[in-house]
Amino acid sequence: MKRRNLSLLIFAATIAVLVLFIEGCSSSNSSFPNFRTSATPVASRIEAENKLKNVALNAQFIVPFKAASTEQTFWCTAFFVDQRGYIAVAKHCFTGTNSGLETISVFHGGEQKTVRIVGEVQTLDLAVVSVDEPVSVPVAKFANLSKFFEEKQDYKGSYPVLGGLETNARFVSVHCASQYYLPTLDRVLVGELAEWDRNTSKISFIQPQQNSSGCSGGPILNSDGEVVGLLSESSENLIFGTDAPSVSEAVKLLIAKDLMQKKTSVTETHPEN
């Protein structure tokens, strides 16, 4: 009898140790730690969502984007990043039209404007295009993500965790191009920041609605109207984007390269005597 009781105690202790081990592994080994530090009250959610909708609706730098080929047309969302006419958009928005690409254009100020492809970074699903003329609208400002994420440490190293933020700072929004193939921005998606993986330059937010057709390429905005990422894809109840630091750096490099090529072209066309 004593031997049986001892065996049961050993068995119970073993199970307890295994449970603690599994919980420890899930919390420290997870690629995406649980960034939400506490539940958000419903009243706060309503207030935050209303604010984010207004922020997205008033962002004048967002434009519908159209890529048309001989076979099909893609509608996405894009945004001005430089007042010299440069625009950021998701690369996949016109990848499928490369075989018979006819026009790539944006709709701005009630007009359809043809754009030129400046450059792309396929691994970030990012492209920069240009209308090749100055624009008078405000351009996007990129957020400093370190303000929202705190550094945590485990045996693998450091990783970012969403800090103890006010409700408004946790929520983001995207103003999307029409899903009905019209040159308009007709809906706003609002979600709660979830994850940031700096190793893959991915940021995500929770969006149960999951009707993101036409939203690709759109800027993911925080409550200050700053861009925290460029929307690229969705999966289950998460929408993913390329994070602001990567988009900002790539945009600057692609624009600088384009300006240098323009300068070189002018020099070759009109050499000094």
Secondary structure, 3 states (H helix, E strand, C coil): CHHHHHHHHHHHHHHHHHHHHHHHHHHHCCCCCCCCCCCCCHHHHHHHHHHHHHHHHCCCCEEEEEEEECCCEEEEEEEEEECCCEEEEECHHHHCCHHHEEEEEEEECCEEEECEEEEEEHHHCEEEEECCCCCCCCCCCECCHHHCEEEEEECCEEEEEECCCCHHHHEEEEEEECCCCCCCEEEEEEEEEEEEECCCCEEEEECCCCCCCCCCCCEEECCCCCEEEEEEEEECCEEEEEEHHHHHHHHHHHHHHHHHHHHHHHHHHCCCC
